[in-house]
Amino acid sequence: MGCLDWLCCWRRENLQEEEVICPPVSSPSASESDSVEQRGTMGKAISKVKTLFSSENVPDTDSLEPGALVSEQPYEPLASPRSPLIRGSGTLTPPDTPILPQAKRLKAEKLYVDFPFLYDDTTIDYILRSKLMIILKGLPGSGKSTIAENIKMLYENAVICSADHFFMVDGKYMFNPEKLKDAHGACQTKAREAAKRNKSVIVIDNTNIKNWESSCYLQMCKTYHYVALMVEPRTPWRFDVKELLKKNSHGLKEDIISRKVRHIIANS
């Protein structure tokens, strides 16, 4: 075999190996053609979006009329801009509960009644235009009635509901434990009637130590659409058994007060 014959044989063998290793590319199927077409379409869409967000498409602010609103964000032709918020022109209804002027209000911090609903103008304004039921919670003698008196002094038309009112006879407090159930029934009736009349402020001046004691008033709030606010006195003696024994007007014994104080502390 001559050199030329050997070279031709070697070339034929290598061509066969190339055909095995690198087979010829077949024509794309229909699904592959669709995929290629989709990629091409997506590429065109991305190109158009880039063009829309280019600096050439941002509106010229010099050509706008004075006072026109211009968004600081890039111009977005695919979505309409959100309208600016405008304060309503309607007037709020006047409150039905007159309040004392600022100069005549009590110095709350000196009376342990420094609650926002007694001195903060924003809070007071909200209450006057809403319906609020303040449910006082605390032991007898802890300062609940002082809070109720200050509320009544500020919100003159506020309705104070207390079981103690049932025991007032000719201006004197005549407590009778046997009529306690009737007293609470009268208190609930008064609160319900006030809620039906849509009074702005209703105050429940009872102990409300346990959940079941205030459950009926919370249900009233739900029924008559009142905001419920649980308030506890901030007096330094509110957990002092000896001091509460002196201040309470129900004649409670020391062991009963001590048990109630432990219950409040355990569940606070």
C-alpha positions as CSV (number, residue, x, y, z in Angstrom):
1,M,0.0,0.0,0.0
2,G,1.4,3.3,-1.1
3,C,1.5,6.4,1.1
4,L,-1.4,8.0,-0.9
5,D,-3.6,4.8,-0.4
6,W,-2.8,4.8,3.3
7,L,-3.8,8.4,3.7
8,C,-7.1,7.9,2.0
9,C,-8.0,5.0,4.2
10,W,-7.1,7.0,7.4
11,R,-9.3,9.8,6.2
12,R,-12.3,7.5,5.6
13,E,-12.0,6.0,9.1
14,N,-11.8,9.4,10.8
15,L,-14.9,10.6,8.9
16,Q,-16.9,7.6,10.2
17,E,-15.8,8.3,13.8
18,E,-16.9,11.9,13.4
19,E,-20.4,10.8,12.2
20,V,-20.8,8.6,15.3
21,I,-19.6,11.2,17.8
22,C,-21.3,14.2,16.2
23,P,-24.5,13.0,14.4
24,P,-26.1,15.5,12.0
25,V,-28.5,18.0,13.5
26,S,-32.1,17.1,12.7
27,S,-34.7,19.7,11.8
28,P,-36.6,21.2,14.8
29,S,-39.9,19.7,15.7
30,A,-43.2,21.7,15.8
31,S,-43.0,22.1,19.6
32,E,-39.4,23.2,19.4
33,S,-40.3,25.7,16.7
34,D,-43.1,27.1,18.9
35,S,-40.6,27.5,21.8
36,V,-38.2,29.4,19.6
37,E,-40.9,31.6,18.4
38,Q,-42.1,32.3,22.0
39,R,-38.6,33.3,23.0
40,G,-38.4,35.6,20.1
41,T,-41.8,37.2,21.0
42,M,-40.7,37.6,24.6
43,G,-37.5,39.2,23.5
44,K,-39.5,41.7,21.4
45,A,-41.8,42.5,24.4
46,I,-38.8,43.1,26.7
47,S,-37.3,45.4,24.1
48,K,-40.6,47.4,23.9
49,V,-40.8,47.7,27.7
50,K,-37.3,49.0,27.8
51,T,-38.2,51.5,25.2
52,L,-41.3,52.7,27.1
53,F,-39.2,53.3,30.3
54,S,-36.5,55.1,28.5
55,S,-35.9,58.8,29.2
56,E,-37.4,59.7,25.8
57,N,-40.8,58.5,27.0
58,V,-40.9,60.5,30.3
59,P,-43.3,63.4,30.0
60,D,-41.7,66.8,29.7
61,T,-42.5,68.7,32.9
62,D,-41.8,72.1,31.3
63,S,-44.8,71.7,29.1
64,L,-47.2,70.9,31.9
65,E,-49.6,73.5,33.3
66,P,-48.8,75.0,36.7
67,G,-50.2,72.9,39.6
68,A,-50.3,69.7,37.5
69,L,-49.5,66.5,39.4
70,V,-46.4,64.7,38.2
71,S,-45.4,61.4,39.6
72,E,-41.8,61.0,40.7
73,Q,-41.9,57.4,39.4
74,P,-41.1,56.4,35.8
75,Y,-44.0,56.9,33.4
76,E,-46.0,53.7,33.4
77,P,-48.4,53.5,30.4
78,L,-49.7,50.0,31.3
79,A,-51.5,51.2,34.5
80,S,-53.5,54.3,35.3
81,P,-52.0,56.4,38.1
82,R,-53.7,56.4,41.5
83,S,-55.8,59.5,42.2
84,P,-54.4,61.7,45.0
85,L,-56.2,61.5,48.3
86,I,-58.5,64.5,49.0
87,R,-59.9,65.4,52.4
88,G,-63.7,65.3,52.3
89,S,-65.6,68.5,52.3
90,G,-68.4,67.2,54.6
91,T,-68.5,68.6,58.2
92,L,-68.6,66.4,61.2
93,T,-71.7,66.3,63.3
94,P,-71.4,68.3,66.5
95,P,-70.9,66.2,69.7
96,D,-73.9,65.7,71.9
97,T,-71.6,65.8,75.0
98,P,-70.3,69.2,76.0
99,I,-67.0,69.3,77.8
100,L,-65.3,71.7,80.1
101,P,-62.8,74.2,78.6
102,Q,-59.1,73.4,79.1
103,A,-58.7,76.0,81.8
104,K,-61.3,74.4,84.1
105,R,-60.1,70.8,83.8
106,L,-58.7,69.1,86.9
107,K,-55.0,68.5,87.2
108,A,-55.2,64.8,86.5
109,E,-51.7,63.9,87.5
110,K,-52.4,65.0,91.1
111,L,-55.5,62.9,91.5
112,Y,-54.1,59.6,90.0
113,V,-56.5,60.0,87.1
114,D,-54.0,60.9,84.4
115,F,-55.8,59.0,81.6
116,P,-55.7,60.3,78.0
117,F,-59.5,60.4,77.8
118,L,-59.4,63.1,80.5
119,Y,-56.7,65.5,79.3
120,D,-55.6,64.6,75.7
121,D,-57.4,66.8,73.2
122,T,-57.1,64.3,70.3
123,T,-58.5,61.5,72.4
124,I,-61.3,63.6,73.7
125,D,-62.2,64.7,70.2
126,Y,-62.3,61.1,69.1
127,I,-64.5,60.1,72.0
128,L,-67.0,62.9,71.3
129,R,-67.5,61.7,67.8
130,S,-67.7,58.0,68.7
131,K,-69.5,55.8,71.2
132,L,-67.4,54.7,74.2
133,M,-68.2,52.4,77.1
134,I,-65.6,52.7,79.9
135,I,-65.7,49.7,82.2
136,L,-64.0,50.4,85.5
137,K,-62.2,47.5,87.2
138,G,-61.0,47.4,90.7
139,L,-61.7,46.7,94.4
140,P,-64.0,48.9,96.5
141,G,-62.0,51.9,97.7
142,S,-59.4,51.7,95.0
143,G,-60.4,54.9,93.2
144,K,-63.0,53.9,90.6
145,S,-65.6,56.4,91.7
146,T,-63.1,59.2,91.5
147,I,-62.4,58.3,87.9
148,A,-66.1,58.2,87.2
149,E,-66.6,61.6,88.8
150,N,-63.9,63.2,86.7
151,I,-65.4,61.6,83.5
152,K,-68.8,63.1,84.4
153,M,-67.2,66.5,85.1
154,L,-65.5,66.5,81.7
155,Y,-68.2,64.9,79.6
156,E,-71.3,66.5,81.1
157,N,-73.8,64.1,79.4
158,A,-71.9,61.0,80.2
159,V,-74.1,58.2,81.9
160,I,-72.6,56.7,85.0
161,C,-74.0,53.2,85.8
162,S,-73.2,51.7,89.2
163,A,-74.8,49.1,91.4
164,D,-74.1,51.4,94.3
165,H,-76.7,53.8,93.1
166,F,-79.3,51.3,93.9
167,F,-78.5,51.6,97.6
168,M,-78.7,55.4,97.7
169,V,-81.7,56.3,99.9
170,D,-82.4,60.0,100.5
171,G,-78.8,60.9,99.8
172,K,-77.4,58.2,102.1
173,Y,-75.7,55.0,101.1
174,M,-77.6,52.0,102.6
175,F,-75.8,48.9,101.4
176,N,-77.7,45.6,101.7
177,P,-75.9,42.5,100.4
178,E,-79.2,40.7,100.0
179,K,-80.2,43.1,97.3
180,L,-76.9,43.0,95.4
181,K,-78.4,41.0,92.5
182,D,-81.2,43.6,92.1
183,A,-78.6,46.4,92.2
184,H,-76.6,44.9,89.4
185,G,-79.8,44.2,87.4
186,A,-80.8,47.9,87.7
187,C,-77.2,48.9,86.6
188,Q,-77.4,46.8,83.5
189,T,-80.8,48.1,82.6
190,K,-79.5,51.7,82.9
191,A,-76.5,51.0,80.7
192,R,-78.6,49.3,78.1
193,E,-81.1,52.2,77.9
194,A,-78.2,54.6,77.5
195,A,-76.7,52.5,74.7
196,K,-80.1,52.5,72.9
197,R,-80.1,56.3,73.1
198,N,-76.6,56.3,71.5
199,K,-75.0,58.2,74.4
200,S,-71.4,59.1,73.6
201,V,-69.9,58.0,76.9
202,I,-71.2,55.3,79.3
203,V,-69.3,54.5,82.4
204,I,-69.7,51.2,84.3
205,D,-68.6,51.8,87.9
206,N,-68.5,48.3,89.4
207,T,-65.7,46.1,90.6
208,N,-65.7,43.9,87.4
209,I,-62.9,41.8,88.9
210,K,-63.9,38.5,87.2
211,N,-64.6,38.1,83.5
212,W,-68.3,37.1,84.0
213,E,-68.9,40.4,85.9
214,S,-68.2,42.5,82.8
215,S,-69.4,40.0,80.1
216,C,-72.9,41.5,79.8
217,Y,-71.4,45.0,79.2
218,L,-69.0,43.7,76.6
219,Q,-72.0,42.1,74.9
220,M,-73.8,45.5,74.9
221,C,-70.8,47.0,73.2
222,K,-71.0,44.4,70.5
223,T,-74.8,44.8,70.1
224,Y,-74.9,48.6,70.1
225,H,-71.5,49.2,68.4
226,Y,-69.6,50.8,71.3
227,V,-65.9,50.8,71.8
228,A,-65.1,49.0,75.1
229,L,-62.4,50.4,77.3
230,M,-61.3,48.6,80.5
231,V,-59.8,51.0,83.0
232,E,-58.1,50.2,86.3
233,P,-57.3,52.8,89.0
234,R,-53.7,53.9,89.3
235,T,-53.8,54.8,93.0
236,P,-50.8,53.6,95.0
237,W,-53.2,51.8,97.5
238,R,-55.2,49.8,95.0
239,F,-53.5,46.6,96.2
240,D,-53.0,47.7,99.8
241,V,-55.3,45.5,101.9
242,K,-55.1,47.8,105.0
243,E,-55.8,50.9,103.0
244,L,-58.7,49.4,101.1
245,L,-60.2,48.2,104.3
246,K,-60.4,51.8,105.4
247,K,-61.7,53.3,102.2
248,N,-64.3,50.8,101.0
249,S,-67.9,51.6,101.9
250,H,-69.3,48.1,101.6
251,G,-68.1,46.8,105.0
252,L,-65.9,44.1,103.4
253,K,-63.8,42.1,105.8
254,E,-60.0,42.0,105.6
255,D,-59.9,38.3,104.5
256,I,-62.3,39.0,101.6
257,I,-60.3,42.0,100.4
258,S,-57.1,40.1,100.7
259,R,-58.5,37.2,98.6
260,K,-59.7,39.6,95.9
261,V,-56.4,41.4,95.8
262,R,-54.6,38.1,95.3
263,H,-57.0,37.2,92.5
264,I,-56.4,40.5,90.7
265,I,-52.6,40.2,91.0
266,A,-52.6,36.6,89.8
267,N,-54.7,37.5,86.7
268,S,-53.1,40.8,85.8
